[in-house]
Amino acid sequence: MLQIAFIRAHREVVIKGLLKRNIAGAETLVSKTLEADEIRRTTQATLDAVLAESNKLSKEIGLFFKAGEHQKATLLKQKTTQLKEQSKALTAQLQKNATALQDLLYQLPNIPNQLVPSGSTEEDNETVFEEGAIPDLFEGALPHWELAKKYDIIDFELGNKITGAGFPVYKGKGARLQRALINFFLDQNTAAGYQEVQVPHLVNEASGYGTGQLPDKEGQMYHVTEDNLDLIPTAEVPVTNLYRDVLLKENDFPILHTGYTPCFRREAGSYGAHVRGLNRLHQFDKVEIVRIEHPDKSYQALDLMVDHVKDILRALGLPYRILRLCGGDLGFTAALTYDFEVYSTAQSRWLEISSVSNFETFQANRLKLRFKNKQGKSELAHTLNGSSLALPRVLAGLLENCQTPEGIVIPEVLVPYCGFDKID
């Protein structure tokens, strides 16, 4: 959430940032927010004046009673009663004004970093890095959903029977390969200094608002109505919320965490090869990395995260590219995002497998995540997160790119984790 003081001081910067995101009515939304803030501040000033007057009269009443001037004291008591009623009404009004302002602030996305390119769709994203040779597959190579059926390692129809579309069942070597990837990713992350945590898979409303999933993605999360809890769309939510309402010390930085969780997303249904098989799921596994950083170091940290994900993909031997997302494709909470995509040779298309983002103070402001700086003043921290990695499309890329006429060859780094070197 943007800080209202920042919006007041940098109105044109905020409007320009929203326009870069192609937000319709950006100027109107900012103006309404500032108007709501002015109303809140005016009400607060009036309330402060009434309370000050009430306190002043209370002291005078005491002096009059002490001097025996009861009539004057009684008259002032009547006036303080009126002031108390007025302050009560103003307090209620102030709460309404504060809620109205908060609701408007929740509608404002983060301001893009200056590195974010202009653009409205994913076609306008910038390719900033590409690595790895795209394999030349043999004639008759199959997409992963056909490989899954051929080798009986993933059953999409059985998952559909149990739950519905987007909930696959992993079987035999498919399940072991899935587990191998999870353990490999976690080991790579912990070796890089990330502390592993196991977190709840359901979160409360405060957690959803803290990291920005609410109210922006309310319809995309599975909601447990009776308990008012949401199934997590990513481990980012519970892991980052470990630091909600926390005041850190400057020497606490950097804070690095990694965690594996299943993820649940209610995405709008669509059809075609681009969403077949593992390309789009409602339940999937993901290993996440999260960093809490000093504002002066967060972009250095973002570069480190990008390099870390590069190293993992190099170890797997997968061809990949990195995109810098344009303003129109940037997530609601992010100031800058790099997407990683792996090339699926059998599908002849790129598959997104990771997003690495810097949120600057946007989440920290919602979370009330602060630290004491060297001057002893309270300051908002910066938060970052990235997929390291999301399993479904990594697995799809592995199955398709590593297939041979004799079977699917497992990358060497995964063999110790899964206990076999080929699926045949």
C-alpha positions in Angstrom: 0.0 0.0 0.0 1.3 3.4 -0.9 1.9 5.8 2.0 -0.6 8.7 2.0 2.3 11.1 2.9 4.1 10.0 -0.3 1.0 10.5 -2.4 0.5 14.1 -1.0 4.2 15.0 -1.6 4.5 13.3 -5.0 1.0 13.5 -6.6 2.3 13.7 -10.2 4.8 10.9 -9.7 2.0 8.6 -8.5 -0.3 9.5 -11.4 2.6 9.0 -13.9 3.3 5.6 -12.3 -0.4 4.5 -12.5 -0.5 5.6 -16.2 2.5 3.4 -16.8 0.4 0.6 -15.5 -2.4 1.7 -17.9 -4.8 2.3 -14.9 -7.9 4.0 -16.2 -8.9 7.2 -14.4 -5.5 7.4 -12.6 -5.8 11.1 -12.0 -9.4 10.8 -10.7 -8.4 8.0 -8.3 -5.5 9.9 -6.9 -7.6 13.1 -6.5 -10.3 11.1 -4.7 -7.7 9.6 -2.4 -6.2 13.0 -1.6 -9.7 14.5 -1.0 -10.5 11.7 1.4 -7.3 12.3 3.2 -8.0 16.0 3.5 -11.4 15.3 5.0 -9.8 12.9 7.5 -7.2 15.4 8.5 -9.7 18.2 8.9 -11.9 16.0 11.1 -8.8 15.0 13.1 -7.9 18.7 13.6 -11.4 19.5 14.7 -11.4 16.6 17.1 -8.0 17.6 18.5 -9.3 21.2 19.1 -12.4 19.9 20.9 -10.4 17.6 23.1 -7.9 20.3 23.9 -10.7 22.7 24.9 -12.4 20.0 27.0 -9.1 19.4 28.9 -8.6 23.1 29.4 -12.1 23.5 30.9 -11.7 20.5 33.1 -8.7 22.1 34.7 -10.6 25.4 35.1 -13.5 23.5 36.8 -11.1 22.1 39.3 -9.8 25.5 40.1 -13.3 27.0 40.5 -14.4 24.3 42.8 -11.2 24.7 44.9 -11.9 28.5 45.1 -15.5 27.8 46.1 -17.0 29.3 43.0 -19.5 26.4 42.4 -21.8 28.3 40.0 -19.0 29.0 37.6 -17.8 25.4 37.9 -21.3 24.1 37.1 -21.6 26.3 34.0 -18.3 25.0 32.7 -19.4 21.4 33.4 -22.4 21.9 31.2 -20.1 23.1 28.5 -17.7 20.1 28.9 -20.7 17.8 28.6 -21.5 19.3 25.2 -17.9 19.0 24.2 -17.8 15.3 25.1 -20.9 14.7 22.9 -19.2 16.6 20.1 -16.0 14.6 20.5 -17.9 11.4 20.5 -19.6 12.3 17.2 -16.3 13.5 15.7 -14.5 10.2 16.7 -17.2 8.2 15.0 -16.9 10.4 11.9 -13.1 10.1 12.0 -13.3 6.3 11.9 -15.6 6.5 8.9 -13.3 8.9 7.2 -10.2 6.7 7.9 -12.0 3.6 6.6 -13.0 5.5 3.4 -9.4 6.6 2.9 -8.1 3.0 3.6 -10.5 1.6 1.0 -9.2 4.0 -1.6 -5.6 3.3 -0.8 -6.2 -0.5 -1.2 -7.3 0.2 -4.8 -3.9 1.9 -5.7 -1.3 -0.5 -7.0 2.4 -0.1 -6.4 4.4 2.5 -8.4 6.6 0.9 -11.1 10.3 1.3 -10.8 11.9 3.4 -13.4 13.4 0.3 -15.1 9.9 -1.0 -15.8 9.2 -0.7 -19.6 6.0 0.9 -20.9 3.5 -1.5 -22.4 0.1 -2.9 -22.0 0.4 -6.7 -22.5 2.9 -9.5 -22.2 4.0 -8.8 -25.7 5.6 -5.6 -24.5 7.8 -7.4 -21.9 11.6 -7.1 -22.4 13.8 -10.1 -22.8 16.9 -9.3 -20.8 18.7 -12.6 -20.7 18.5 -16.0 -22.5 20.6 -19.1 -21.9 20.7 -22.8 -22.9 20.5 -24.6 -26.2 17.0 -25.6 -27.3 17.2 -29.4 -27.9 16.4 -30.7 -31.4 13.9 -33.4 -30.5 13.4 -36.6 -32.6 10.5 -37.0 -34.9 7.4 -38.1 -33.0 8.3 -36.3 -29.7 5.3 -35.8 -27.5 4.0 -33.0 -25.2 4.1 -33.7 -21.5 0.5 -34.7 -21.2 1.0 -37.5 -23.7 4.3 -38.5 -22.0 2.5 -38.6 -18.7 -0.1 -41.1 -20.1 2.5 -43.1 -22.0 4.7 -43.7 -18.9 1.8 -43.7 -16.4 3.4 -41.0 -14.2 0.6 -38.3 -14.0 -3.1 -39.0 -14.3 -5.2 -36.0 -15.2 -8.4 -37.9 -15.6 -8.2 -39.5 -12.2 -7.6 -36.1 -10.6 -10.6 -34.8 -12.5 -12.7 -37.7 -11.1 -11.6 -37.0 -7.5 -11.8 -33.2 -7.5 -12.0 -31.6 -10.9 -9.9 -30.2 -13.7 -6.6 -28.8 -12.6 -5.9 -31.3 -9.8 -3.6 -34.0 -11.2 -2.6 -37.2 -9.5 1.2 -38.0 -9.6 2.0 -41.7 -9.7 5.1 -43.8 -9.3 8.2 -42.2 -10.8 6.1 -39.1 -11.5 5.5 -38.7 -7.7 9.1 -39.4 -6.9 10.4 -36.9 -9.5 8.0 -34.3 -8.0 9.4 -34.9 -4.5 12.9 -34.9 -5.9 12.4 -31.4 -7.4 11.0 -30.1 -4.1 14.0 -31.4 -2.1 16.5 -30.2 -4.7 15.1 -26.7 -4.8 15.0 -26.5 -1.0 18.6 -27.7 -0.7 19.7 -25.2 -3.3 18.0 -22.4 -1.4 19.3 -23.4 2.1 22.8 -23.7 0.7 22.4 -20.1 -0.5 21.6 -18.9 3.0 17.8 -19.1 3.0 16.4 -20.5 6.3 13.7 -23.1 5.6 10.3 -22.7 7.3 7.1 -24.7 7.3 4.1 -22.5 7.3 0.3 -22.9 7.4 -1.5 -23.5 4.1 -4.5 -21.4 5.2 -4.3 -17.7 6.1 -6.6 -15.2 7.8 -7.9 -12.0 6.3 -5.2 -9.8 7.9 -2.5 -11.9 6.2 -4.2 -11.6 2.8 -4.4 -7.9 3.2 -0.8 -7.8 4.5 0.8 -9.1 1.3 -1.7 -7.6 -1.1 -3.7 -10.6 -2.2 -6.8 -8.9 -0.7 -8.8 -7.2 -2.0 -7.0 -7.4 -5.4 -7.2 -11.2 -5.9 -10.2 -12.0 -3.7 -12.0 -14.0 -6.4 -8.9 -16.0 -7.3 -8.4 -17.6 -3.9 -10.3 -20.6 -2.4 -12.2 -19.3 0.6 -13.2 -21.3 3.7 -16.4 -19.4 4.4 -17.2 -20.7 7.9 -13.8 -19.9 9.3 -13.1 -16.8 7.1 -9.8 -18.3 6.0 -8.2 -18.6 2.5 -6.1 -21.4 1.0 -2.8 -19.8 0.1 -2.0 -19.0 -3.6 1.7 -19.0 -2.8 4.0 -19.4 0.2 4.8 -15.7 -0.1 1.7 -14.9 1.9 2.3 -16.9 5.1 6.1 -16.5 5.0 6.1 -12.7 4.6 3.4 -12.4 7.2 5.8 -13.9 9.8 6.9 -10.3 10.0 3.5 -8.5 10.2 3.5 -6.0 13.1 7.2 -6.5 13.7 9.8 -3.8 14.5 13.2 -5.0 13.4 16.7 -3.7 14.2 18.9 -2.5 11.4 21.4 -5.3 12.0 18.6 -7.9 11.6 19.0 -7.5 7.8 19.0 -9.4 5.5 16.3 -11.9 6.5 16.1 -14.8 4.1 13.5 -17.6 4.1 12.5 -20.5 1.9 9.5 -22.8 2.1 7.7 -25.4 0.2 3.9 -25.4 0.1 1.1 -26.6 -2.1 -0.6 -23.6 -3.8 -4.3 -23.1 -4.6 -5.6 -20.7 -7.3 -9.1 -20.3 -8.7 -8.2 -19.1 -12.2 -10.8 -18.3 -14.9 -11.4 -21.4 -17.0 -10.1 -21.4 -20.6 -9.4 -24.2 -23.1 -6.7 -25.1 -25.6 -3.2 -26.6 -25.7 -1.8 -23.6 -23.8 -3.6 -24.7 -20.6 -3.5 -28.5 -21.1 -1.8 -30.8 -18.7 0.5 -29.1 -16.2 0.4 -25.7 -18.0 -2.3 -24.4 -15.7 -3.5 -26.0 -12.5 -5.7 -25.1 -9.5 -3.4 -27.0 -7.1 0.3 -27.1 -7.6 3.6 -27.3 -5.6 6.0 -24.5 -5.3 9.2 -23.6 -3.4 9.4 -19.9 -2.6 12.2 -17.6 -1.5 11.4 -14.4 0.5 13.7 -11.6 1.6 13.2 -8.8 4.1 15.8 -6.1 3.3 17.1 -2.7 4.2 15.8 -0.2 1.6 19.3 0.7 0.5 20.1 -3.0 -0.3 16.9 -4.3 -1.8 17.8 -4.0 -5.5 21.1 -5.6 -4.9 19.1 -8.4 -3.2 16.8 -8.6 -6.3 19.8 -9.2 -8.5 21.1 -11.9 -6.2 17.7 -13.7 -6.3 17.7 -13.6 -10.1 21.2 -15.0 -10.2 20.2 -17.7 -7.7 17.3 -18.9 -9.9 19.6 -18.8 -12.9 22.0 -21.2 -11.1 19.2 -23.7 -10.4 18.0 -23.7 -14.1 21.6 -24.2 -15.3 22.0 -27.2 -13.0 18.8 -28.7 -14.5 20.1 -28.0 -18.0 16.9 -26.3 -19.1 16.9 -23.6 -21.8 15.4 -20.4 -20.3 15.0 -16.7 -20.7 14.3 -13.8 -18.3 11.8 -11.1 -19.0 11.5 -7.7 -17.4 7.7 -7.1 -17.1 6.2 -4.0 -18.6 3.8 -1.7 -16.7 0.7 -3.3 -18.0 1.8 -6.9 -17.1 3.2 -6.0 -13.7 1.6 -7.5 -10.6 -0.5 -5.2 -8.3 2.0 -5.2 -5.5 5.3 -5.2 -7.4 7.6 -2.3 -8.2 9.8 -4.5 -10.5 9.4 -8.1 -11.6 11.6 -10.5 -13.6 9.8 -13.5 -15.1 11.7 -16.7 -15.9 10.4 -18.9 -18.7 11.6 -22.3 -19.8 11.3 -23.4 -23.4 9.0 -26.3 -24.1 10.4 -27.9 -27.2 7.5 -30.3 -27.7 5.0 -27.4 -27.4 7.2 -24.9 -29.2 6.5 -22.2 -26.6 7.8 -20.5 -23.5 6.4 -21.5 -20.1 6.6 -19.2 -17.1 8.2 -20.9 -14.2 9.2 -18.1 -11.8 8.5 -14.5 -10.9 11.1 -12.6 -8.9 9.9 -9.3 -7.5 10.8 -6.3 -5.4 7.8 -4.8 -3.6 9.8 -2.0 -2.0 7.7 -0.6 0.9 4.3 -1.6 -0.6 3.8 -4.8 1.4 5.7 -3.5 4.5 3.3 -0.5 4.8 0.3 -2.9 4.9 2.2 -5.3 7.2 3.4 -2.5 9.5 6.9 -4.1 9.0 9.4 -1.5 10.2 12.9 -1.2 11.6 14.8 1.3 13.7 17.4 3.1 11.6 20.7 4.4 12.8 19.1 7.7 13.9 16.6 5.8 16.0 13.7 6.6 13.7 11.1 4.0 12.6 11.3 3.2 8.8 9.6 0.8 6.5 11.5 -2.3 5.3 11.5 -3.6 1.8 10.1 -7.1 0.9 11.0 -9.3 -2.0 10.0 -12.8 -3.1 10.5 -15.3 -5.9 9.6 -18.7 -7.1 12.5 -21.1 -6.7 10.8 -22.8 -8.4 7.2 -23.5 -9.4 7.0 -27.2 -10.1 4.3 -27.9 -12.8 5.9 -26.1 -15.8 9.5 -27.0 -14.7 8.3 -30.7 -14.7 6.6 -30.1 -18.1 9.8 -28.7 -19.5 11.9 -31.6 -18.1 9.6 -34.3 -19.5 9.4 -32.7 -22.9 13.0 -31.5 -23.4 14.6 -34.6 -21.8 12.6 -37.2 -23.8 14.4 -39.7 -26.1 13.0 -42.6 -28.1 14.1 -44.8 -25.2 12.6 -42.8 -22.4 12.9 -39.6 -20.4 16.5 -39.0 -19.2 16.6 -37.5 -15.7 19.0 -34.5 -15.2 22.1 -35.7 -13.3 21.6 -33.4 -10.3 18.2 -35.0 -9.6 19.3 -38.6 -9.8 20.5 -38.8 -6.1 17.1 -37.3 -5.1 14.8 -39.6 -7.1 16.9 -42.8 -7.2 16.6 -43.4 -11.0 18.1 -41.9 -14.1 15.4 -42.7 -16.6 11.6 -43.0 -17.0 10.8 -45.7 -19.4 
